[in-house]
Amino acid sequence: MEITKTQNSRLSSVDFDNLEFGRKFSDHMIDVTFKNGSWQEPQITPYAPISFHPSMHALHYGQAVFEGMKAYYVDDETINLFRLDDHHERISNSSERMCIPSMEKEIFIDTLEALIRLDHKWVPKTKGHALYIRPFVFASEEYIAARAAKEYRYMVITSPVAAYYKEGFNPVSLTTTDNYVRAVKGGTGEAKAAGNYGGSFLPAQKAQAEGYTQVLWLDAKENKYVEEVGTMNIFFKINGKLVTPELGGTVLPGITRRSVIAQAKAWDVDVEERRISIDEVFDAHKDGSLEEIFGSGTAAVISPVGLIHHKGDTIELDRDNIGPFAKKMYDTITGIQYGELNDPFNWVHPVKVG
Ligand SMILES: *Cc1c(COP(=O)(O)O)cnc(C)c1O
């Protein structure tokens, strides 16, 4: 690995009390090129613009995947990363689906550790705040034939971010849609592919214009079974049980989702990964057995859902608060991430920076 340090850190220009998601980037980035059939020596360089030809393949055909994770401040000597093996496995699976060569786990982890050691002062110290880490891979070949590229770039940039909910939890409102789908079996829905997002912005904008926070995606075939929300997986607490849509090829396999399931099982809560229809959700609300709804994802960890709209009907839960189960889940997962609680599952990957 070749490391080139910046000569002028931008750290002092960051207002850590007013962080905007994904707007400021730390001093360094990871940059690895794939050519002649193999990944070349990893570079860590100052964060800077990159140059490319207008014929760069990814711009035309969207052969690109990404990851999202966070680094958590523990103390001046330790920064925690979370479930690195799972993130490596997922970017490998996403890459395979998009015909992108995968990156060795050792390089994935070694370069991340080196980047965090170099930029550890960019990890916000306030509990709940974190350094967002964005690995991504794209087809960098100068060639516009419609076939998989032969050259790629793997890069990692990082951005200090505030807690998702700064002044208490703010439940989101969701709506289903008749006109659009996110993913179909056999498609790319279970890959963290850039293009999945490109196609989701229009339905999300329409939902927002109608006053909802996000779209609640139903299955593409029958428009009946709940799948997930734009950037998070979804859970329903019904009659003491935790129910979440099974993965099945169209749902993004969230690492927070996997963590919620493991933690719930450790508390002896029954977890059902299965098909759940939107009618079942509305019926459970009607008969009083629907206790809580929440989303899970790296950005917010746990996001309470206060309202769901479907074909003119609306169910409302507590619009101002987070449910007790979701709150306990949030406290436990973040407690593990920030090194305040034991880590019985071995999820945390501490990086020594002091
Ligand atoms: C990344 C992502 C999630 C959440 O995954 P986490 O690993 O928990 O952050 C959920 N849905 C979609 C579509 C995603 O891209």
The ligand as an SDF file (V2000), in Angstrom:
LIG
                    3D

 15 15  0  0  0  0  0  0  0  0999 V2000
  -27.9550   -0.0590    2.3110 C   0  0  0  0  0  0  0  0  0  0  0  0
  -29.4090   -0.3410    2.2020 C   0  0  0  0  0  0  0  0  0  0  0  0
  -30.1900   -0.7770    3.2940 C   0  0  0  0  0  0  0  0  0  0  0  0
  -29.6580   -0.8870    4.7000 C   0  0  0  0  0  0  0  0  0  0  0  0
  -28.5430   -1.7110    4.8380 O   0  0  0  0  0  0  0  0  0  0  0  0
  -27.5840   -1.5450    6.1190 P   0  0  0  0  0  0  0  0  0  0  0  0
  -26.4900   -2.5040    5.8460 O   0  0  0  0  0  0  0  0  0  0  0  0
  -28.3850   -1.9180    7.3080 O   0  0  0  0  0  0  0  0  0  0  0  0
  -27.1390   -0.1150    6.1550 O   0  0  0  0  0  0  0  0  0  0  0  0
  -31.5190   -1.0920    3.0610 C   0  0  0  0  0  0  0  0  0  0  0  0
  -32.0790   -0.9560    1.8350 N   0  0  0  0  0  0  0  0  0  0  0  0
  -31.3770   -0.5250    0.7770 C   0  0  0  0  0  0  0  0  0  0  0  0
  -32.0440   -0.4010   -0.5400 C   0  0  0  0  0  0  0  0  0  0  0  0
  -30.0300   -0.1990    0.9190 C   0  0  0  0  0  0  0  0  0  0  0  0
  -29.3350    0.2510   -0.1360 O   0  0  0  0  0  0  0  0  0  0  0  0
  1  2  1  0
  2  3  1  0
  2 14  2  0
  3  4  1  0
  3 10  2  0
  4  5  1  0
  5  6  1  0
  6  7  2  0
  6  8  1  0
  6  9  1  0
 10 11  1  0
 11 12  2  0
 12 13  1  0
 12 14  1  0
 14 15  1  0
M  END
$$$$
